[in-house]
Amino acid sequence: MEKLLLHLRQIKSEGERLLTVGERFKPWRSLLHLTAGVASVLILLISKNGVIAALGSALSLALLFEAIRLRNERANRWFTLRFRMLVREEEEGKVAGHVYFLIGALATAIIFRREIAATAILFLAVGDVAGVAAGSILGELRLWRGKTVEGVIACFVSCLIIGLVPTSFWGVDFKRVVIGAAVAALAELAPIPPDDNLTIPLLSGAAMTLI
């Protein structure tokens, strides 16, 4: 009987862990992040004005929708139920992460020179997704606000790996990439308001510019 109860507790614990993983790591949301980030970089390398126009238009639409969603309970309920695969529970009553993603990418494209901006946006697109995935699925060493040691390491390593692209093709010094990757990982970890989708590209871009 005791073994049965212990087994049931283990099943319950595993079920709760999987629910937590499912709420924190959303594959479709991550895929959207990756796609938007890579597309922004490709457009940026062709035309800086082009990416500013594209991101600015997307941000305008996103802000309009968020204003409607957050002011109208029915619209908010419809959105969160229809796009449950993209929205986290804590975003139901506040501005969603994709808005900060667009603001961060747009501001980065405007402020920094093309190669640095593209690198910083890649850090956001790849590093943040890797950090969330590793922290949610593999994370055992908890820090704060749902962050884990495994997530921070995954963010840093993935930024270093994707940083080989600007190093190899755009002439960005690898020392800048290492510093930028470290800052991106710290920004993903640190509780800097309002959102790490905003702080990761801006802080890592600033660090790479100042080095």
N, C-alpha and C positions, 0 to 999 in steps of 0.2 A: 504493500500500500504506500509506504514511504517512497519507494522507488518510483511508483506511478506519479505521486504528487510532485516529486523532484523533476520528473520528465515533463510533466505539464507546465511547471514553472519555467523550464528551459525553453519549451515551445512558445510560451507567452512572451518571454524575454526576447527571443529571436524575432517573433512577430512584431513586437514594439520597435526593435532595432530597424527592421525592414521598413516599417512605416515612417520612421524618422529619416531613413535614407531616401525614401520616395518623396518626402516633403522637401528635403534639402536639395537633393540632386535630381533635376528634371532633364532627361536627355534631349527632349525637343527644345527646351529653353537654351540648353548648351549649344545645340546645333545651330539655333538661330543666332546666338552670340558669335559663334565661329564664322558663320556665313557672312553676317553683317560686318564683322571685323576684317575678314580677308577681302571682301568686296570693297570696303572703304580704302584699304591699302592699295588695291589694284587701280582704283579710280584716282587715288591721290598721286600715284606714280605717273599717271598719264596727264592729269590736270588737277592742280591744287584748287583752282576755282570750281572745277567740276565736282570734287568731293565736298567742298563747302556748300555748294548749291544742293547737292543730293542729301547731305546730312541735315542741312537747314530745313529743307522741305519735309523730310521725315520727322524731324523734331517738332515742327509746327503742327503736323497732323497728330503726332503723339500727345502733345500738350493739349490740343483741342479735345481729343478723346478723353484724356485724363480729367480735364475740367468737367466734362459731362458725366463721366463715371463717378467721380468723387462727390458730385453735387446731387446725383440722382441715385437713390438706393436701388431702384429697380434695374437701372443700367449697370450698376456695380455688381449686383447679384447675377445678372445675365452674363456679364463678362467673366467673372470669377468661376462660374459653373461651366461655361462654354470653353474657356481657355485654362482649365485647371492644370493642364500639362505644362503651361507656361508661367503661371502665377503662383508665387509662394503664399502661404497662409498669412504671413505678417504683412503682405502687401495689399491685402483686401481693403484696408482703410487708409492707405497712404499712397504716395506716388510710387509707381512700379519701377523696378530696376532698369527696364529698357529705356526709360526716359533719361536716367542718369548716364546710361551707356552712350546714348546719342549726344548728350551734352558734353560728356568727356571726350568722345571722338572728335566732335566738331571743334571744341576749344583747342584740342591738341593740334588739329590740322591748321588752325588759324595762327596759333602762337609760335610753333616750332618750325624749323626748316624741314623740308620734305622728308629727308631720310630719317631724321630723329622722330618726326611725327609718325611715320609709317612703322618704325620699330616700337614705339610706345603703344600704338594701337594694336600691334601684334601681341604685345605683352598682355594687353587687356583681353583680347579675343582668346588667346591660347592659355596664358598663365592663370587667369581667374577661373576658367572652366576646369583646368587640370587640378587646381587647388580644391575647388568645391567637390569634384568627383572623388579625388583621393581621400579628402577629409571625411566625406560622407560614407564611402564604401570601406575604406581601410582604416579610417581614423580610430585610434585607441588612446593616444596621448592627448587628452583634452586640455585646452588652454582657457579661452573665454569666448563668449558670444558664439558658441558652436564651432570655433576655430580649433584646429588640431595641428600638432607638429608635422604629421604626415602631409597635411594639406599645404602647409607653408613650404615644405621641402619640394613637394610636387610642383608648386607654383614657380619656385626659383629654378628648378631643373628644366622645366618645360620652357621657361623664358630664355634660359641659356641655349637650349636646343634650337628654338625658333629664331633666336638671335643670330644663328649662323647664316641665316638668309641675308639680312642686311650687311653682315660682315663680308660675305662672299660676293654679293652682287651689287651692293650700293656703297661700298667703301667705308662703312661705319667701323671705327676701331673697336676691336673686341673688348678692350678695357672699358669702353663706354657701355658695351652690352652687359658686361658683368656687373658694373655698378648699377645700371638701369634695372637689371633683373633682380638684384638684391633689394633695391628700393621698391620695386613692384611687389615683391613678396612681403615686405614689411607693410606696405600700404594695404595689401590684402588681409594681413593679420591685424593691423592696428584699428582700433575703433574710432577712426577719424570720420566725423560726419561730413556730408550727409550720406555718402554711399561710396563703396570702393570702386564702383564702375566709373566714378568721377575722379577719385584720387589716384588710382593706379596709373592711368596714362599721363596725367598732369605732373605727378611727382616724379615718375620715372623719366619723362621727357625733360623735366627741369634738371634732374641729376645728370643726365647724359649731355645736356647742353653746357652745364657748368664745369664738367670735367675737362 
